[in-house]
Every structure is written in structure tokens, then in C-alpha cells.
Amino acid sequence: MSNMLDYEKERKEFKWNVPEYFNFAGDVVDKWAENPNKLAMLWVDENDREIRRTFKDFKERSNQLANLLVQQGIKAGDVVILIMPRYIEWWETFLACLKIGAIVSPGTVQLTTKDLAFRIETAKAVAIISDAKTANKVDEIKQGIDTLKLRIVVGEPREGWLHYQSEIEKHSTDFTVVKTKSDDGAILFFTSGTTGNPKMTLHTHATYPYAHFVTGKYWLDLTPEDLHWNLSDTGWGKAGWSSIFGPWHMGAALFVHHESRFNTKRCLELLQKYPITTFCGAPTNYRMLVLEDLSQYSFPTLRSCTGAGEPLNPEVIETWKKATGITIRDGYGQTETVIVIGNFPGVPVRQGSMGKPAPGFEVEVIDDAGNILPPGKEGDIAIKVAPERPAGLFKEYWLEPERTQRCFRGPWYITGDRAVKDADGYFWFVGRADDVILASGYRIGPFEVESALIEHEAVAESAVVASPDELRGEIVKAFVVLTEGYQPSPQLVKELQDHVKKVTAPYKYPREIEFVEELPKTVSGKIRRVQLRQMEWAKKGKK
């Protein structure tokens, strides 16, 4: 039974009701822990080692760490950097930091020494809790991180660092959770912009830990009986959505696979072997999975699949549905938000559409003056923030009031993404505002061209960008990764161009196609079109 039986009714009757005080670790996780046998996590590593953890385990272990942190002088409002792969300790640490009122700043294990130095210095972090690889990089930093008082390492003991496993054993499993106000700072994400250094996105206890119940309830559609697998790295916002707050709000257990890199065959084997009921991945993951022979697998317990990070190509949705009987439901939001637009259970999916606004959000497509545009007109995706600001929107870009201010236009928060809304209220993604291509007076969104290309059996993945052109100003250029068994050739270029002309409006076809081994991606698996575009413009001598 779905959590949303009547979409329109749910949206109309929805109220945020944010309490004055809220602490996800104390108010949600510790509440589930009252049932000592309630499973919170089934953890499996690459060697098939299994560990089961209850909510009670997480309550007690996070209490021990909270006691250790307090003993070491870490207090409410302090920034603690948290970096490790999918170790169980990542979840324990996140909860412990929330319990003491500290601000958690998660990062990916792929960060370089330079990235780490920038984060520690900019956030004035007082502590870092990490794996051995990250600890190595931190020890290489020679200056600018004087605020760092405490270093804790998970794994092997290390000089100059407290050893997580042996230290927390010395502390009590009882801890009184700090009474945190809903508008106190809780999480600090560094989000990479397309230019310059990353921005620091500050979330309060209400804007992310609390508000993600909307993500867990309506979009992930979870219940306490579910076993939910989210493929995302612990280092990016999607882990907040789908690996901790969304599922645990609903009392669902997490399936966690600790692996060094994504392996499609292994992923399908695990989906088949374990009683996983709900599955969430980035479009990149699904694009790779559908290249396998899905007819060799069966997923008897799977009932729901979701995708987020970038829009999902209709072709991928279709292939997955044929094999599993399940339609992947796309969801849209940002590091700055919880789920904002999505394909919700019970609302018919229009393939390739972002879906409709989530309960708790008024979302429109607006023009430069802040006017709501009629159906069919492209504009900025904007969230209404006045007279009432929705809970699931970040507080600010920390220490950058001007940058924060630039995101608002009258009563609207501007997401930086472009879309068209149709007559039935469905949103259709066009692209990041700076990804849109202007060719011969036409505006072309890269996503539509990429979706047309991926329908061709030779294309595994593609990225479409603007390339400078004397005559047209800009032309559509596609970077294409081929599926196994296909070789680059002038004939294939022509075949792909003709295919796009047939599938979408002829003026959108890529005038240039370059075959590549792989596409540049962010740590969260999004295609870095900006990097390809900059290379193109530099190559052709343009700025």
C-alpha cells in the first residue's frame, strides 16, 4: 500500500509543522531503537561478509562516540568533517555529531589533499573523523588548518590520531542528546559550482534531517518493513536523501554494499540474492545496468525503483521496465533541498518527465521578471518562499550573504535549472541554465539530444554541449561513449545524426560527434558538461 493514495489531496492538506526543537538522532533513530530487535542495516562487503545492525546498536554506538567527542572538547556549533567510504562508522558518526549539536560536513573519499585543506580552513573545522586513506592526505597538509583540534581514524591505529574502534569502547552507551533548536545549524555540504571554489551549503535540523521525511514517505514510499538500497557514495547530498534521513524517518532498514567501485554484474547479483524491496540509483548507474543482459536475473522482492541526480532517459526507463516490470520514478532536488519535484507512486509516469511538485512545495516555471510562465514556455524552475518558506530548503550559503541573495527573485528561490511545464502540471527538464545551447536562434536543451542518442544501440552514454561556430554562434556537439562491439567511423557519425533528426526536431541534431572512452563526471556521477564545453571553446580559441 502506497503512502500517497491521493496526490492532489495530500498536497492540498500538507502542513510542515516544524517543531521548535528537533534532533534526528534523538527523536527518530533513538525512538526506533525502543524496539531492540528492529533492523536498521544489513551491510555486505565485496567478500560477502555480512553485518546486521539494529537501531539499538546505532543508538548505543553513537552515544559512545558522542561521549568521546564531548570529552575531547567538541561542542554544539563546532564543524566536524566526516569522510569515509560506506563503513558502518559513517552512520554512527553522523548520528553522534547530531546528538552533541555539532555541524557535520560530509565529503567524498575522492577529495584531494588540496580539497581537504580548503574545506578545513574555510569551514574552520575543529575535528575530522575519517578512514586511513583520507588521514594520509590530511597529514600531508602543512598549514592553514590550525583550527583542527581532533583527528579520529577508523581502521588501523595511526600516530597523532585517536583510534575510533578502541576509543569508543571506553565510553558509556548512555548519552543525553543536546536539545537542538530546529533552526540550529546541523549539516554543511560543500557543493561544487561550475566555476570557482565549492559553496558551503548550510542546513539546519529542520531543513534537511527533519524535512527529508517527505522524501522518505512520498517519493521513496518506504515503510518499516522495507529493505532499501541506495547506490550513492557517502560523500554527497544524495546519501542524506536516501541513505540516512529518508529511510530511517520511515523505519526502513538500509542495505549497504561496501565496494571500491560500481560493478554492474555484482549489483544485479545482490538485487537478486537479498530481499531488497526498494532501490535508488543515479541515472549513470541505470544506464550501465541496462547494458547487461537483464533477462538472466530475477528480482522477486523488488517493488520500487527511483532515480535522482540527473533526469533519466526514457529509453533507459523502458528497458528497465521490460526486464523488471518496474517503472523507475525520477526525482528532482538539489544539495540545497529535499525532494522538490518527482514521479510519485499513484501518479502516472510520463517517461522523460521530472514529474510533479512534492507535498510542501509550490514550484513554477518563471521568467526573468519573476512572472509564472504559461504551459509550454521554457523558464527557470523556482520554488515559492514567501509568504511561507518551505522547511526543505537550505538556510544559506555559509558566510556568503551576497551569493545567497542572488538565488532569490522576489518571492522565489531560483534553482539554476531550466524546464517547461505542460498543461497537466508535469515538469520537463531542459538543462542547467548554463548548459542550454543557443544555435541559429534556437534554444536547445542537451538532455533531449542525449535521450535521442541513447535510443541508438551503439550509444552507451553521451554528453551534449555547445561548441562555438562562426556561422551559427553555437552548434550542438555530442561526445559519445560506444557500447561494446561498435567502432568509431564516419558512417556511424552520419547514422547517429540521422537517428537524432528522426527522433527529435531536425534542428537539434549534433553537427559534430566525437567518440570518447569515458565522460568526465562529478563525484556524484553527474556528467560534467561544463568541462567538455570549456575544452571545446578553448580548442577553438574562444573564451
C-alpha positions in Angstrom: 0.0 0.0 0.0 1.5 3.4 -1.1 2.0 6.2 1.4 0.3 8.5 -1.1 -3.2 7.4 -2.2 -4.4 10.7 -3.5 -1.7 13.1 -4.8 -3.8 16.2 -5.1 -5.4 15.7 -1.6 -2.1 15.1 0.0 -0.6 18.3 -1.5 -3.6 20.4 -0.5 -3.7 19.2 3.1 0.1 19.1 3.7 1.5 21.2 6.6 5.1 21.4 7.6 4.5 21.6 11.3 8.2 22.0 12.2 8.7 21.6 16.0 10.7 24.2 17.9 13.3 21.6 18.9 14.3 18.7 16.7 17.2 16.2 16.7 17.0 13.4 14.1 19.3 11.1 16.1 17.4 11.5 19.3 13.8 12.0 18.0 13.9 9.5 15.2 16.7 6.9 15.4 16.5 6.5 19.2 12.7 6.2 19.0 13.0 3.2 16.6 15.6 1.8 19.0 12.9 1.3 21.6 12.2 -2.0 19.7 15.6 -3.7 20.4 15.3 -6.1 17.5 14.3 -3.6 14.8 16.8 -4.0 11.9 18.4 -0.7 10.8 21.1 -2.0 8.4 22.2 -5.1 6.5 25.8 -4.4 5.5 27.7 -6.5 2.9 31.2 -6.1 1.6 33.0 -7.3 -1.5 33.9 -10.6 0.2 30.3 -11.3 1.1 30.9 -10.6 4.7 27.5 -9.7 6.3 26.9 -7.5 9.4 23.4 -6.8 10.8 22.8 -3.7 12.9 19.7 -2.8 14.8 18.5 0.8 15.6 19.5 -0.1 19.2 23.1 -0.8 18.1 23.2 2.6 16.3 21.8 4.4 19.4 24.4 2.9 21.7 27.4 3.2 19.4 26.6 6.8 18.5 26.1 7.6 22.3 29.6 6.2 23.0 31.1 8.4 20.2 29.1 11.4 21.4 30.6 10.9 24.9 34.1 10.7 23.4 33.6 13.9 21.3 32.3 15.8 24.4 35.2 14.6 26.4 37.6 15.9 23.7 36.0 19.3 23.9 33.8 19.2 20.8 30.7 21.3 21.4 27.4 22.4 19.8 28.1 24.6 16.7 31.5 23.1 16.0 32.2 21.8 12.5 33.2 18.1 12.2 34.4 16.9 8.8 33.2 13.3 8.1 34.9 11.4 5.3 34.9 7.6 4.8 33.5 5.0 2.4 30.4 3.0 3.2 31.7 2.0 6.6 29.1 1.4 9.4 31.0 4.0 11.4 29.9 6.7 8.9 26.3 6.4 10.2 27.4 6.2 13.8 29.5 9.4 13.4 26.7 11.3 11.6 24.3 10.5 14.5 26.8 11.3 17.2 27.6 14.7 15.7 23.8 15.5 15.6 23.4 14.3 19.2 26.0 16.8 20.5 24.7 19.6 18.3 27.8 19.8 16.2 27.6 20.6 12.4 28.5 17.6 10.2 30.4 18.3 7.0 30.4 15.1 4.8 32.8 14.7 2.0 33.8 12.0 -0.5 36.9 9.8 -0.2 37.9 11.1 -3.6 38.8 14.5 -2.2 42.5 15.5 -2.7 44.8 17.0 -0.1 44.2 20.4 -1.6 40.4 19.9 -1.4 40.7 18.8 2.3 42.9 21.8 3.2 40.3 24.2 1.5 37.4 22.6 3.5 39.1 22.5 6.9 40.3 26.1 6.5 37.1 27.6 5.0 34.7 25.8 7.5 37.1 26.4 10.4 36.6 22.7 11.2 37.7 21.6 14.7 37.6 17.8 14.1 37.9 15.3 11.3 36.7 11.7 11.5 37.9 9.6 8.5 39.3 6.5 7.0 43.1 5.8 6.8 43.4 7.0 3.1 41.9 10.4 4.0 44.0 10.6 7.2 47.1 10.2 5.0 46.1 13.2 2.9 45.3 15.3 6.0 48.7 14.5 7.4 50.3 16.0 4.3 48.7 19.4 4.9 51.3 21.7 6.4 49.5 25.0 7.0 46.2 26.8 7.4 44.4 24.2 9.5 45.2 25.4 13.0 41.5 25.1 14.0 41.7 21.3 13.8 41.9 20.0 17.4 40.8 16.4 17.0 41.6 13.7 14.5 39.9 10.3 14.7 40.7 7.4 12.3 38.6 4.3 11.5 40.6 1.2 10.7 44.2 0.8 11.6 45.6 2.8 14.6 47.7 5.8 13.5 50.1 8.2 15.1 48.6 11.6 16.0 45.1 10.3 15.6 42.7 8.7 18.1 41.7 5.2 17.1 37.9 5.1 16.6 37.3 1.4 17.5 39.4 1.2 20.7 38.5 4.7 22.0 34.7 4.5 21.9 34.7 1.2 23.8 35.9 3.3 26.9 32.7 5.3 26.9 29.2 4.8 28.2 26.3 3.8 25.9 24.1 6.4 27.7 24.1 10.0 26.5 21.7 12.9 26.9 21.0 14.3 23.5 21.6 18.1 23.3 18.3 20.0 22.9 18.9 21.4 19.4 16.5 24.0 18.0 15.1 23.3 14.6 16.9 26.3 13.1 20.3 25.5 14.6 23.0 24.5 12.0 23.3 20.7 11.5 24.9 20.0 8.2 27.4 21.8 6.0 27.7 20.5 2.4 30.3 21.7 0.0 28.6 21.9 -3.4 30.8 22.2 -6.5 29.6 25.0 -8.7 30.6 25.1 -12.4 33.2 27.7 -11.7 35.4 28.7 -8.7 35.6 27.0 -5.4 32.7 25.0 -3.9 30.0 26.8 -2.0 29.2 25.9 1.6 25.5 25.0 1.9 24.3 25.2 5.4 21.3 23.1 6.5 19.6 23.3 9.9 18.0 20.4 11.8 14.7 21.3 10.1 15.8 21.9 6.5 17.3 18.5 5.9 17.2 15.9 8.7 13.5 16.8 9.5 12.2 17.8 6.1 13.5 14.6 4.4 10.5 12.7 5.8 8.8 14.0 2.7 11.5 12.2 0.6 11.2 9.0 2.6 7.4 9.0 2.8 6.2 10.2 -0.5 8.9 9.6 -3.1 10.9 6.6 -1.8 7.5 5.4 -0.5 9.0 3.5 2.4 7.6 1.5 5.4 9.2 -0.1 8.4 9.1 -3.4 6.5 11.3 -2.3 3.6 14.9 -3.0 2.9 16.2 0.0 0.9 19.3 0.1 -1.2 20.7 3.4 -2.3 23.8 3.2 -4.5 25.1 6.7 -3.7 28.6 7.5 -2.3 28.5 8.7 1.4 30.1 12.0 0.3 27.3 13.7 -1.4 23.8 15.1 -0.7 22.0 12.0 -2.1 23.3 10.0 0.9 21.3 12.3 3.1 18.2 11.8 1.0 18.3 8.1 0.6 20.9 6.6 2.9 20.0 8.0 6.2 17.2 10.6 6.6 14.5 9.5 4.2 14.7 5.7 5.0 15.2 6.0 8.8 12.4 8.5 9.2 10.1 5.7 7.9 11.8 3.0 10.0 13.1 1.2 6.8 16.3 -0.9 7.0 19.2 0.1 4.8 21.0 -2.4 2.6 24.6 -1.1 2.3 27.2 -2.6 -0.1 30.7 -1.6 0.7 32.7 -1.7 -2.6 35.6 0.2 -4.1 33.8 0.7 -7.5 30.4 0.2 -9.0 30.2 -3.3 -10.7 27.0 -3.8 -12.7 27.0 -7.7 -12.5 27.7 -7.7 -8.8 24.9 -5.1 -8.3 22.4 -7.3 -10.2 23.5 -10.4 -8.3 22.9 -8.6 -4.9 19.5 -7.4 -6.0 18.6 -11.0 -6.8 20.2 -12.5 -3.7 18.9 -10.3 -0.9 15.3 -9.3 0.0 15.7 -5.7 -1.3 12.4 -4.1 -1.8 13.3 -0.6 -2.9 16.2 0.6 -5.0 17.6 4.0 -5.7 20.4 4.9 -8.1 21.8 7.7 -10.2 21.0 7.7 -14.0 24.6 6.7 -14.7 24.0 3.5 -12.6 20.9 2.7 -14.5 22.5 3.5 -17.9 25.2 0.9 -17.1 22.8 -1.7 -15.7 20.6 -1.8 -18.8 23.7 -2.7 -20.9 23.8 -6.1 -19.1 21.6 -9.0 -20.1 18.8 -8.3 -17.6 16.9 -11.5 -18.7 19.5 -13.5 -16.8 18.3 -12.1 -13.4 15.1 -12.0 -11.4 14.3 -9.7 -8.5 11.5 -11.3 -6.6 11.2 -8.8 -3.7 11.8 -5.6 -5.6 8.7 -3.3 -5.7 10.0 0.2 -6.3 12.9 1.9 -8.2 13.8 5.6 -8.1 16.5 7.7 -9.8 17.9 11.1 -9.0 20.9 13.3 -9.8 20.1 14.0 -13.4 17.0 13.3 -15.5 16.5 9.7 -16.7 16.4 9.0 -20.4 13.1 7.5 -21.5 14.9 4.6 -23.3 16.6 3.5 -20.0 13.2 3.6 -18.2 11.7 1.5 -20.9 14.5 -1.2 -21.0 14.4 -1.5 -17.2 10.6 -1.8 -17.1 10.7 -4.6 -19.8 13.1 -6.6 -17.7 11.8 -5.9 -14.2 8.2 -4.8 -14.6 9.0 -1.7 -12.6 9.0 1.9 -13.8 11.9 3.9 -12.5 10.5 7.1 -10.8 12.6 10.1 -11.3 13.1 12.7 -8.5 14.4 16.2 -8.6 16.0 18.3 -5.9 19.4 19.7 -5.1 22.0 19.7 -2.3 20.2 22.8 -1.2 16.8 21.0 -0.9 14.9 17.8 -0.2 12.7 16.2 -2.9 11.1 19.1 -4.8 9.6 17.6 -7.9 9.1 13.8 -8.5 7.2 11.0 -10.0 5.2 9.8 -7.1 3.5 6.4 -6.6 -0.1 6.6 -7.9 0.7 9.5 -10.3 1.1 8.2 -13.9 4.7 8.5 -15.1 5.3 10.3 -18.3 8.6 9.0 -19.4 11.3 11.6 -19.5 9.3 14.0 -17.3 10.5 15.2 -13.9 7.0 14.6 -12.5 5.1 17.0 -10.3 5.8 19.1 -7.2 6.3 17.3 -3.9 3.9 18.0 -1.0 5.1 21.1 0.9 6.5 22.8 -2.2 4.9 25.3 -4.6 7.1 25.1 -7.7 6.6 27.0 -11.0 8.5 27.9 -14.2 9.1 31.6 -14.2 10.6 34.3 -16.4 13.4 36.8 -15.6 10.9 39.2 -14.0 9.5 36.5 -11.7 6.3 36.0 -13.6 4.8 32.5 -13.8 5.0 31.3 -17.4 2.2 29.6 -19.3 2.4 25.9 -20.1 4.9 25.1 -22.9 7.2 28.1 -22.2 10.7 27.5 -21.0 12.0 29.3 -17.9 13.6 28.9 -14.6 12.5 26.3 -12.1 11.6 28.3 -9.0 10.3 27.4 -5.5 7.9 29.8 -3.7 9.5 31.1 -0.5 7.0 33.8 0.5 4.8 34.3 2.4 5.9 30.9 3.8 9.3 29.4 3.3 9.2 25.5 2.9 11.2 23.6 5.5 13.1 21.6 3.0 15.2 24.5 1.7 18.8 25.2 2.9 19.3 28.2 5.3 22.2 29.9 3.4 25.5 29.7 1.6 27.6 30.0 4.8 29.5 33.3 5.1 28.4 34.4 1.6 25.3 36.6 2.0 25.6 38.1 -1.5 25.7 34.7 -3.1 22.7 33.6 -1.0 20.8 36.7 -2.1 21.5 36.0 -5.8 19.4 32.8 -5.6 16.2 34.8 -4.9 13.9 36.7 -7.2 11.0 38.3 -5.4 9.1 35.6 -3.6 11.0 32.8 -5.5 14.1 30.7 -4.9 15.8 30.1 -8.3 17.2 26.6 -8.6 19.5 27.4 -11.6 17.8 24.7 -13.7 15.5 25.3 -16.7 12.3 23.5 -17.6 9.0 23.6 -19.3 5.7 22.8 -17.5 2.9 21.1 -19.5 -0.8 21.7 -19.3 -1.2 18.8 -16.9 1.3 20.2 -14.4 4.2 17.8 -15.4 7.7 19.4 -15.5 10.1 18.7 -18.3 13.8 19.3 -17.7 15.8 21.4 -20.3 19.2 21.7 -18.6 21.2 23.7 -16.1 20.8 27.4 -17.1 24.4 27.5 -18.3 24.1 24.2 -20.3 21.5 25.4 -22.7 22.7 25.7 -26.3 21.8 28.7 -28.5 22.2 27.6 -32.1 21.0 29.8 -35.0 18.4 31.5 -32.7 17.1 28.1 -31.4 17.4 27.2 -27.7 18.3 23.5 -27.4 18.5 21.6 -24.1 21.2 18.9 -24.0 19.1 16.3 -22.3 16.7 15.9 -25.2 19.5 15.3 -27.6 21.2 12.9 -25.2 18.0 10.9 -24.8 17.6 10.6 -28.6 21.2 9.4 -28.9 20.9 6.7 -26.2 18.0 5.2 -28.1 20.5 4.0 -30.7 22.0 0.6 -29.8 25.6 1.9 -30.5 25.4 4.5 -27.7 26.2 3.6 -24.1 26.3 7.2 -22.9 26.6 10.7 -24.3 27.1 14.3 -23.3 25.9 17.2 -25.5 27.3 20.7 -25.3 27.6 24.0 -27.2 30.6 24.3 -29.5 31.5 27.7 -31.0 30.7 28.2 -34.7 31.4 31.2 -36.9 28.1 31.0 -38.8 25.6 29.9 -36.2 27.2 31.2 -33.0 27.0 27.8 -31.3 26.4 24.3 -32.7 25.3 21.1 -30.9 28.3 18.8 -30.3 27.9 15.3 -28.9 30.6 13.3 -27.0 29.6 9.6 -27.3 30.8 6.5 -25.5 30.1 3.4 -27.7 28.6 0.1 -26.5 30.8 -3.0 -26.9 31.2 -4.2 -30.5 30.9 -0.8 -32.1 33.8 1.2 -33.6 34.0 4.9 -34.4 33.5 5.7 -38.2 32.3 8.5 -40.4 29.3 6.2 -41.3 28.4 5.8 -37.7 28.5 9.6 -37.2 26.0 10.0 -40.1 23.8 7.2 -38.8 23.6 8.8 -35.3 22.9 12.2 -36.8 20.1 10.8 -38.9 18.7 9.0 -35.9 18.5 12.2 -33.8 16.8 14.0 -36.7 14.2 11.3 -36.8 13.6 11.1 -33.1 13.6 14.8 -32.2 13.3 18.1 -34.1 15.8 18.1 -37.0 17.5 21.3 -36.0 18.6 19.7 -32.7 20.8 17.1 -34.3 24.6 17.1 -33.3 26.5 18.7 -36.2 29.7 17.3 -34.6 30.2 13.9 -32.9 33.3 12.9 -31.0 33.8 9.4 -29.8 35.4 9.1 -26.3 36.3 6.3 -23.9 34.5 7.9 -21.0 32.8 11.1 -19.9 34.0 13.4 -17.1 31.8 13.1 -14.1 31.4 14.7 -10.7 31.9 12.5 -7.6 28.1 12.1 -7.5 28.1 10.7 -11.1 26.7 13.7 -12.9 28.1 14.4 -16.3 30.4 17.5 -16.2 29.2 19.1 -19.4 30.9 22.3 -18.2 34.3 20.7 -18.5 33.6 19.4 -22.1 32.2 22.8 -23.1 35.3 24.7 -21.7 37.6 22.3 -23.6 35.6 22.9 -26.8 35.8 26.6 -26.5 39.5 26.6 -25.6 40.3 24.3 -28.6 38.5 26.7 -31.0 40.2 29.7 -29.5 37.1 31.1 -27.9 36.6 32.2 -24.3 
